[in-house]
């Protein structure tokens, strides 16, 4: 498993690693334009980025499954976990658990 941030999604804990650079490159324009709203493009960007990250630790997970795990309440937290490029969120969470 690639170290990431553990998120409780739809009753299950998932270790969400940062997005891989290849996926970041593919989604870069969409991520750069992400506004955090509930418009179709923002929602699709969060789902696609979360799917790209989660498939690193859960190769069998489908985009459809991820779309069912992410909701309006956790959308921001999921996106932040996926974009934890520097590891700052992980370090904060690890320090808080110590």
trRosetta pair geometry for C-beta under 8 A, 3 or more apart (Angstrom, degrees):
i j d omega theta_ij theta_ji phi_ij phi_ji
1 4 8.0 -101 162 11 97 96
1 15 5.6 50 180 77 128 152
1 17 7.9 -177 171 -52 72 118
1 57 5.1 40 -140 -134 80 109
2 15 7.5 166 73 127 59 115
2 17 3.8 15 104 -90 115 154
2 56 5.3 -29 22 136 141 121
2 57 5.7 -122 34 -70 86 95
3 15 7.4 -84 -146 179 29 123
3 17 6.6 96 80 -109 33 95
3 90 6.9 74 144 -147 105 151
4 15 4.7 124 54 165 104 76
4 16 4.6 -148 147 86 138 38
4 17 3.6 -115 -66 -78 122 44
4 18 6.7 -171 -114 -18 94 53
4 53 7.4 120 -127 171 149 113
4 57 7.0 -103 7 -34 135 143
4 81 6.8 68 170 175 104 102
4 84 7.3 130 -152 58 74 135
4 90 7.1 -122 -167 -89 27 122
5 15 7.4 152 71 -156 25 54
5 16 5.2 -27 62 61 79 95
5 81 4.2 -125 61 -137 133 105
5 84 6.0 121 -23 -16 122 160
5 89 5.8 -26 -77 120 139 117
5 90 5.7 -128 -72 -85 83 77
5 93 6.2 118 -130 7 94 161
6 13 5.4 0 -172 -171 106 107
6 14 7.0 159 -149 79 57 37
6 15 5.5 -30 -90 -95 72 64
6 16 7.5 156 -99 12 18 78
6 93 8.0 178 35 156 82 151
7 13 7.2 157 80 -150 33 58
7 14 5.5 -20 62 61 84 89
7 16 5.4 17 6 -9 115 126
7 74 7.2 116 -176 -174 126 131
7 77 6.6 143 -125 132 125 112
7 78 6.5 88 -158 -97 172 71
7 81 5.8 -82 -46 -50 128 169
8 11 7.5 12 178 -111 89 7
8 12 7.3 166 -153 82 58 26
8 13 5.5 -33 -96 -91 67 68
9 12 6.2 -31 70 65 69 77
9 13 7.9 114 20 -116 69 21
9 14 5.6 -16 24 9 117 120
9 69 4.1 40 156 -175 129 105
9 70 7.2 -27 -144 -69 128 51
9 74 6.6 -177 -109 116 86 165
9 78 7.4 64 -91 -91 128 116
10 68 6.7 32 -71 132 160 85
10 69 5.0 -105 -1 -123 123 67
14 54 6.3 -17 177 -125 137 109
14 57 7.6 140 -174 85 83 133
14 58 7.2 -55 -142 -23 107 139
14 69 7.5 32 -13 -171 150 152
15 57 5.4 -148 80 -163 97 172
16 50 7.3 -45 -137 -145 125 80
16 53 5.5 42 -170 130 83 128
16 54 6.2 -40 -117 -81 78 77
16 57 7.7 -128 -103 22 26 136
16 78 7.1 -155 -121 -147 167 68
16 81 4.4 54 94 140 137 128
16 82 6.2 -72 166 -72 120 63
17 53 5.7 -168 71 -172 64 90
17 56 5.1 -78 53 83 131 138
17 57 5.9 139 -8 -34 111 112
18 53 6.7 -107 157 -126 14 115
18 82 6.8 101 -140 -180 43 37
18 83 7.2 38 -139 -162 86 10
18 84 5.0 -119 -84 73 96 74
18 85 5.5 121 -153 -94 140 41
18 87 7.7 -74 -40 -70 135 64
19 23 5.0 -115 -179 87 101 118
19 24 5.1 125 113 -63 117 88
19 27 7.5 -73 179 48 154 134
19 49 5.8 -60 -80 -164 141 85
19 52 5.3 39 -137 105 101 116
19 53 4.7 -75 -82 -74 66 93
19 82 5.2 43 -42 175 100 89
19 83 6.9 -3 6 -87 112 48
19 85 7.9 -37 45 -81 83 84
20 23 4.8 85 62 13 84 102
20 24 6.9 -147 96 -8 40 89
20 52 6.9 -123 31 160 88 102
20 53 7.7 170 -8 -102 70 54
20 56 6.2 151 -39 -83 110 128
21 24 5.2 -52 -141 37 35 116
21 25 6.2 42 156 -25 66 100
22 25 5.7 -49 -151 30 29 113
22 26 6.7 27 150 -16 61 106
23 26 5.5 -53 -148 37 37 112
23 27 6.0 9 160 4 70 113
23 49 7.5 131 145 -131 117 57
23 52 3.7 140 -166 -174 151 139
23 53 7.5 -157 90 -57 156 55
24 27 6.2 -72 -139 54 26 92
24 28 5.8 60 155 -74 65 85
24 31 7.0 -41 -149 13 71 159
25 28 5.6 -16 -143 -28 26 120
26 52 7.8 178 64 -108 122 147
27 30 5.1 -65 -171 52 73 111
27 31 5.2 73 130 -28 95 106
27 45 6.9 128 -170 -146 115 82
27 48 6.1 169 -107 118 132 119
27 49 5.8 163 147 -84 166 85
27 52 6.8 -128 -17 -14 141 159
28 31 5.8 -58 -139 39 27 108
28 32 6.0 28 162 -21 65 108
29 32 5.8 -53 -144 35 28 112
29 33 6.4 12 159 -5 62 112
30 33 6.1 -68 -148 46 28 102
30 34 6.7 56 148 -57 62 88
30 41 7.0 -146 -145 179 99 97
30 44 7.8 -82 -165 100 142 95
30 45 4.6 -169 153 -109 114 112
30 48 7.4 22 101 67 155 138
31 34 5.4 -25 -156 -16 37 121
31 45 6.4 161 -81 -171 53 121
31 49 6.4 100 -89 -85 108 135
31 83 7.4 153 -161 -97 126 119
33 41 7.6 -34 108 141 118 134
34 42 6.0 108 -147 -125 75 82
34 45 5.3 -156 -97 118 107 156
34 46 7.8 112 -139 -58 130 76
34 79 7.4 178 168 -162 153 143
35 39 7.7 34 57 26 118 119
35 42 6.0 -79 53 -88 77 128
36 42 6.4 -139 -39 -156 1 137
36 76 6.5 36 -147 -100 109 97
36 79 7.6 -157 -108 65 81 162
37 42 4.8 154 64 0 69 163
38 42 6.6 -84 -86 74 8 127
38 43 6.4 38 -160 -56 50 108
38 72 6.9 4 -106 -118 120 104
39 42 5.0 87 57 11 78 104
39 43 7.0 -152 90 -6 36 91
40 43 6.0 -61 -147 39 27 109
40 44 6.2 23 158 -16 65 112
41 44 5.8 -58 -144 40 29 110
41 45 6.2 33 155 -24 64 107
42 45 5.6 -53 -148 33 30 114
42 46 6.6 29 156 -17 64 102
43 46 6.0 -55 -153 34 31 108
43 47 6.4 27 153 -14 65 108
43 75 7.6 -62 -117 -132 68 137
44 47 5.7 -56 -145 40 32 110
44 48 6.0 28 159 -16 68 110
45 48 6.0 -57 -140 41 27 106
45 49 6.0 22 161 -15 64 111
46 49 6.0 -58 -141 41 26 107
46 50 6.0 24 160 -17 64 111
46 70 6.1 179 131 167 114 155
46 75 5.4 0 -170 -160 168 91
46 78 6.3 82 -176 92 108 116
46 79 5.0 -70 -121 -73 97 107
47 50 5.9 -59 -144 40 25 108
47 51 6.1 27 157 -21 63 109
47 63 6.5 71 155 -168 106 90
47 66 5.8 130 -160 114 76 108
47 67 5.0 21 -136 -90 132 78
47 70 6.1 -156 -93 49 71 143
48 51 5.7 -53 -144 36 29 113
48 52 6.4 32 155 -21 63 104
48 63 7.2 0 -100 -131 58 117
49 52 5.7 -51 -148 34 31 113
49 53 6.5 26 154 -14 64 106
49 79 6.6 58 83 -126 139 75
49 82 4.8 108 141 143 105 156
49 83 7.4 -1 169 -55 142 86
50 53 5.8 -57 -148 40 32 107
50 54 5.9 24 159 -15 69 112
50 66 5.2 163 106 -174 108 126
50 69 7.6 -154 145 80 142 115
50 70 5.7 152 28 -57 171 139
50 78 5.2 -5 -96 163 130 119
50 79 7.3 -75 -59 -81 97 53
50 82 5.5 -107 -89 -66 56 140
51 54 6.0 -57 -135 42 27 106
51 55 6.1 29 164 -25 63 108
51 61 7.0 -158 -142 117 73 107
51 62 7.8 -29 -138 148 118 29
51 63 4.7 -1 -112 -106 157 71
51 66 4.3 -147 -81 20 84 165
52 55 6.3 -56 -147 29 22 109
52 56 7.7 34 149 -30 53 96
52 82 7.7 84 68 -156 92 124
53 56 6.1 -50 -174 11 39 114
53 81 7.6 150 132 115 163 89
53 82 4.4 -141 -25 -127 153 91
54 57 6.4 -71 -163 48 46 91
54 58 5.3 -25 163 43 86 110
54 61 5.2 -55 126 77 116 157
54 66 6.0 173 38 -97 148 119
55 58 6.3 -78 -113 75 32 65
55 59 5.8 62 -173 -119 75 39
55 61 5.6 -137 -88 59 68 98
56 59 8.0 14 -143 -73 7 68
58 61 4.1 53 114 -22 114 117
61 65 5.3 -119 -163 75 79 136
61 66 6.2 81 156 -51 115 94
62 65 4.6 103 56 2 79 100
62 66 7.1 -143 97 -2 45 85
63 66 5.6 -56 -150 39 35 112
63 67 6.2 41 150 -25 67 104
64 67 5.6 -51 -148 32 31 115
64 68 6.8 27 152 -15 61 105
65 68 5.8 -62 -158 38 33 110
65 69 6.6 31 148 -22 67 107
66 69 5.5 -56 -147 33 37 113
66 70 6.3 18 162 -7 71 108
67 70 6.6 -60 -137 43 27 97
69 78 8.0 131 117 -106 98 145
70 74 6.2 -128 -143 86 58 99
70 75 5.8 81 176 -98 101 67
70 78 5.2 -72 -116 14 108 172
71 74 5.7 63 52 29 75 90
71 75 6.7 -106 96 -45 30 86
72 75 5.9 -26 -139 -13 26 122
74 77 5.0 -63 -162 49 69 113
74 78 5.4 73 138 -29 90 102
75 78 5.9 -58 -147 35 25 110
75 79 6.4 21 158 -15 63 108
76 79 5.8 -56 -145 38 30 108
76 80 6.2 31 156 -19 65 107
77 80 5.7 -54 -147 37 30 112
77 81 6.4 32 154 -21 63 105
78 81 5.8 -55 -151 34 30 111
78 82 6.4 28 153 -18 65 107
79 82 5.7 -55 -148 37 32 112
79 83 6.1 13 159 -3 67 114
80 83 6.0 -69 -142 49 27 99
80 84 6.8 57 151 -59 62 86
80 89 6.3 135 149 -87 100 154
81 84 5.7 -25 -160 -20 34 118
81 89 6.6 -135 -106 113 53 156
84 87 6.3 74 155 -94 96 26
84 88 6.9 -145 -154 48 84 65
84 89 4.3 -90 -116 37 120 119
84 90 5.9 106 164 -25 143 92
87 90 4.9 -54 -164 44 69 117
87 91 5.7 72 138 -27 86 101
88 91 5.7 -55 -145 37 31 111
88 92 6.4 32 156 -20 65 104
89 92 5.7 -53 -148 35 32 111
89 93 6.3 27 155 -15 66 108
90 93 5.9 -59 -147 40 30 108
90 94 6.0 29 156 -19 67 109
91 94 5.7 -53 -141 38 29 111
91 95 6.2 30 157 -20 63 107
92 95 5.9 -58 -149 37 27 110
92 96 6.3 25 154 -18 63 110
93 96 5.7 -57 -147 38 31 112
93 97 6.4 26 156 -17 65 109
94 97 5.9 -60 -148 38 30 108
94 98 6.6 38 152 -33 63 103
95 98 5.8 -49 -152 20 33 116
